[in-house]
C-alpha cells in the first residue's frame, strides 16, 4: 500500500472513531428510578417500556428532583 493511501485510511478511521464516540446519544429512562419508586417505566413515560416523552406524572417527578410528588424526604 502506498504511504499516502495508508495515511488517508488511518485518518478516515480516526475521524470515524471520533464521530462515533462524540455523536449525541438519545436520553434513556433509568431503570433505577423504576426500581427505587416501585413504579413501572410507563408511569413516567408515554412509552410503557420507558424513554421518550414523559407523561404529566413524569414531568412532575422530574420537576420534584426525581422524587415522587407529595412524598416527604426522610
NULO-398195 format. One record per atom (N, C-alpha, C): x, y, z. Coordinates in nm, 2 decimals. Atoms other than C-alpha are relative to their C-alpha. Example, Ala and Ser with C-alpha at 12.3 -4.5 7.8 and 13.67 -1.06 7.14 Angstrom:
2
u->0.09, v->-0.12, w->0.00
u->1.23, v->-0.45, w->0.78
u->0.09, v->0.12, w->0.00
u->-0.09, v->-0.11, w->0.00
u->1.37, v->-0.11, w->0.71
u->-0.08, v->0.11, w->0.08
// end
This chain:
74
u->0.08, v->-0.12, w->0.00
u->0.00, v->0.00, w->0.00
u->0.09, v->0.12, w->0.00
u->-0.07, v->-0.13, w->0.01
u->0.12, v->0.35, w->-0.08
u->-0.01, v->0.07, w->0.13
u->0.00, v->-0.07, w->-0.13
u->0.21, v->0.57, w->0.22
u->-0.11, v->0.10, w->0.00
u->0.11, v->-0.10, w->0.00
u->-0.04, v->0.84, w->0.11
u->-0.14, v->-0.07, w->0.02
u->0.12, v->0.07, w->-0.01
u->-0.32, v->0.59, w->0.08
u->-0.02, v->-0.05, w->0.14
u->0.00, v->0.04, w->-0.14
u->-0.23, v->0.44, w->0.42
u->-0.03, v->0.11, w->0.09
u->0.03, v->-0.12, w->-0.08
u->-0.23, v->0.78, w->0.57
u->-0.14, v->0.04, w->-0.01
u->0.14, v->-0.04, w->0.02
u->-0.57, v->0.86, w->0.42
u->-0.09, v->-0.10, w->0.07
u->0.09, v->0.10, w->-0.06
u->-0.72, v->0.53, w->0.55
u->0.01, v->0.02, w->0.16
u->-0.01, v->-0.02, w->-0.14
u->-0.58, v->0.59, w->0.90
u->-0.07, v->0.13, w->0.05
u->0.07, v->-0.13, w->-0.03
u->-0.71, v->0.95, w->0.90
u->-0.15, v->-0.02, w->0.00
u->0.14, v->0.03, w->0.01
u->-1.05, v->0.83, w->0.79
u->-0.05, v->-0.08, w->0.11
u->0.04, v->0.08, w->-0.12
u->-1.07, v->0.57, w->1.06
u->0.00, v->0.08, w->0.13
u->-0.01, v->-0.08, w->-0.12
u->-0.96, v->0.82, w->1.32
u->-0.12, v->0.09, w->0.01
u->0.12, v->-0.09, w->0.01
u->-1.23, v->1.07, w->1.21
u->-0.13, v->-0.08, w->0.03
u->0.12, v->0.08, w->-0.02
u->-1.49, v->0.80, w->1.20
u->-0.01, v->-0.04, w->0.15
u->0.01, v->0.04, w->-0.14
u->-1.40, v->0.68, w->1.55
u->-0.03, v->0.12, w->0.09
u->0.03, v->-0.12, w->-0.09
u->-1.41, v->1.03, w->1.70
u->-0.15, v->0.04, w->-0.02
u->0.14, v->-0.03, w->0.03
u->-1.75, v->1.09, w->1.53
u->-0.09, v->-0.10, w->0.07
u->0.09, v->0.10, w->-0.07
u->-1.89, v->0.77, w->1.67
u->0.00, v->0.02, w->0.15
u->-0.01, v->-0.03, w->-0.14
u->-1.77, v->0.85, w->2.02
u->-0.07, v->0.13, w->0.04
u->0.05, v->-0.13, w->-0.03
u->-1.88, v->1.21, w->2.01
u->-0.14, v->0.02, w->-0.04
u->0.13, v->-0.01, w->0.05
u->-2.21, v->1.16, w->1.84
u->-0.10, v->0.01, w->0.12
u->0.10, v->-0.01, w->-0.11
u->-2.51, v->1.27, w->2.06
u->-0.08, v->-0.13, w->0.01
u->0.08, v->0.12, w->-0.02
u->-2.70, v->0.98, w->2.21
u->-0.13, v->0.03, w->0.06
u->0.13, v->-0.04, w->-0.05
u->-3.07, v->0.98, w->2.29
u->0.00, v->-0.03, w->0.15
u->0.02, v->0.02, w->-0.15
u->-3.16, v->1.01, w->2.66
u->-0.08, v->-0.13, w->0.02
u->0.07, v->0.13, w->-0.03
u->-3.28, v->0.69, w->2.81
u->-0.06, v->0.00, w->0.14
u->0.06, v->0.01, w->-0.13
u->-3.50, v->0.61, w->3.10
u->0.09, v->-0.08, w->0.09
u->-0.08, v->0.07, w->-0.10
u->-3.32, v->0.49, w->3.41
u->-0.08, v->-0.10, w->0.07
u->0.07, v->0.10, w->-0.07
u->-3.45, v->0.16, w->3.53
u->0.02, v->0.01, w->0.15
u->-0.03, v->-0.02, w->-0.14
u->-3.30, v->0.26, w->3.87
u->-0.12, v->0.08, w->0.06
u->0.12, v->-0.07, w->-0.05
u->-3.59, v->0.51, w->3.91
u->-0.12, v->-0.09, w->0.02
u->0.11, v->0.09, w->-0.01
u->-3.84, v->0.24, w->3.84
u->0.02, v->-0.09, w->0.13
u->-0.03, v->0.08, w->-0.12
u->-3.67, v->0.02, w->4.10
u->-0.02, v->0.07, w->0.13
u->0.01, v->-0.08, w->-0.13
u->-3.65, v->0.30, w->4.36
u->-0.14, v->0.04, w->0.03
u->0.14, v->-0.05, w->-0.03
u->-4.01, v->0.41, w->4.32
u->-0.10, v->-0.11, w->0.01
u->0.09, v->0.11, w->0.01
u->-4.17, v->0.07, w->4.26
u->-0.11, v->0.03, w->-0.11
u->0.09, v->-0.03, w->0.11
u->-4.35, v->0.23, w->3.96
u->0.06, v->-0.06, w->-0.13
u->-0.04, v->0.05, w->0.13
u->-4.33, v->0.09, w->3.60
u->0.05, v->0.12, w->-0.08
u->-0.05, v->-0.11, w->0.08
u->-4.14, v->0.30, w->3.34
u->-0.11, v->0.08, w->-0.06
u->0.11, v->-0.06, w->0.06
u->-4.47, v->0.37, w->3.18
u->-0.08, v->0.10, w->0.08
u->0.06, v->-0.10, w->-0.09
u->-4.58, v->0.57, w->3.48
u->0.05, v->0.14, w->-0.03
u->-0.06, v->-0.13, w->0.03
u->-4.34, v->0.85, w->3.38
u->0.01, v->0.02, w->-0.15
u->-0.02, v->-0.02, w->0.14
u->-4.31, v->0.79, w->3.01
u->-0.12, v->-0.05, w->-0.08
u->0.11, v->0.04, w->0.09
u->-4.56, v->0.77, w->2.72
u->0.02, v->-0.14, w->-0.05
u->-0.03, v->0.13, w->0.05
u->-4.39, v->0.46, w->2.60
u->0.01, v->-0.09, w->0.12
u->0.00, v->0.08, w->-0.12
u->-4.46, v->0.18, w->2.85
u->0.14, v->-0.07, w->0.03
u->-0.13, v->0.06, w->-0.02
u->-4.11, v->0.04, w->2.80
u->0.10, v->0.11, w->0.06
u->-0.08, v->-0.11, w->-0.06
u->-3.97, v->0.38, w->2.92
u->0.07, v->0.08, w->-0.12
u->-0.07, v->-0.08, w->0.10
u->-3.77, v->0.65, w->2.74
u->-0.10, v->0.09, w->-0.08
u->0.09, v->-0.08, w->0.08
u->-3.91, v->0.92, w->2.51
u->-0.07, v->0.10, w->0.08
u->0.08, v->-0.11, w->-0.06
u->-4.17, v->1.18, w->2.60
u->-0.05, v->-0.05, w->0.14
u->0.06, v->0.03, w->-0.13
u->-4.29, v->1.20, w->2.96
u->-0.14, v->0.03, w->0.01
u->0.14, v->-0.02, w->-0.03
u->-4.64, v->1.18, w->3.09
u->0.00, v->0.12, w->0.10
u->0.01, v->-0.11, w->-0.09
u->-4.77, v->1.46, w->3.32
u->0.06, v->-0.04, w->0.14
u->-0.06, v->0.05, w->-0.13
u->-4.67, v->1.24, w->3.62
u->0.15, v->0.00, w->-0.01
u->-0.14, v->0.00, w->0.02
u->-4.32, v->1.20, w->3.47
u->0.06, v->0.14, w->0.01
u->-0.04, v->-0.14, w->-0.01
u->-4.29, v->1.58, w->3.43
u->0.00, v->0.05, w->0.15
u->0.00, v->-0.04, w->-0.14
u->-4.39, v->1.63, w->3.80
u->0.11, v->-0.07, w->0.07
u->-0.11, v->0.07, w->-0.06
u->-4.14, v->1.36, w->3.90
u->0.13, v->0.07, w->-0.02
u->-0.12, v->-0.07, w->0.03
u->-3.86, v->1.54, w->3.72
u->0.01, v->0.13, w->0.07
u->0.00, v->-0.13, w->-0.06
u->-3.96, v->1.88, w->3.85
u->0.02, v->-0.01, w->0.15
u->-0.01, v->0.02, w->-0.14
u->-3.96, v->1.74, w->4.20
u->0.13, v->-0.06, w->0.04
u->-0.14, v->0.05, w->-0.03
u->-3.59, v->1.64, w->4.18
u->0.00, v->-0.15, w->0.00
u->0.01, v->0.15, w->0.01
u->-3.68, v->1.28, w->4.08
u->-0.04, v->-0.07, w->0.13
u->0.06, v->0.06, w->-0.11
u->-3.87, v->1.22, w->4.39
u->-0.15, v->-0.01, w->-0.02
u->0.14, v->0.01, w->0.02
u->-4.23, v->1.11, w->4.40
u->-0.07, v->0.12, w->0.05
u->0.08, v->-0.12, w->-0.04
u->-4.47, v->1.41, w->4.41
u->-0.07, v->-0.03, w->0.13
u->0.07, v->0.01, w->-0.13
u->-4.61, v->1.47, w->4.76
u->0.07, v->-0.09, w->0.10
u->-0.07, v->0.08, w->-0.09
u->-4.36, v->1.24, w->4.92
u->0.11, v->0.08, w->0.07
u->-0.09, v->-0.07, w->-0.07
u->-4.16, v->1.39, w->5.20
u->0.13, v->-0.07, w->0.02
u->-0.13, v->0.07, w->-0.02
u->-3.78, v->1.32, w->5.23
u->0.01, v->-0.05, w->0.14
u->-0.02, v->0.06, w->-0.14
u->-3.68, v->1.10, w->5.52
u->0.13, v->0.06, w->0.06
// end
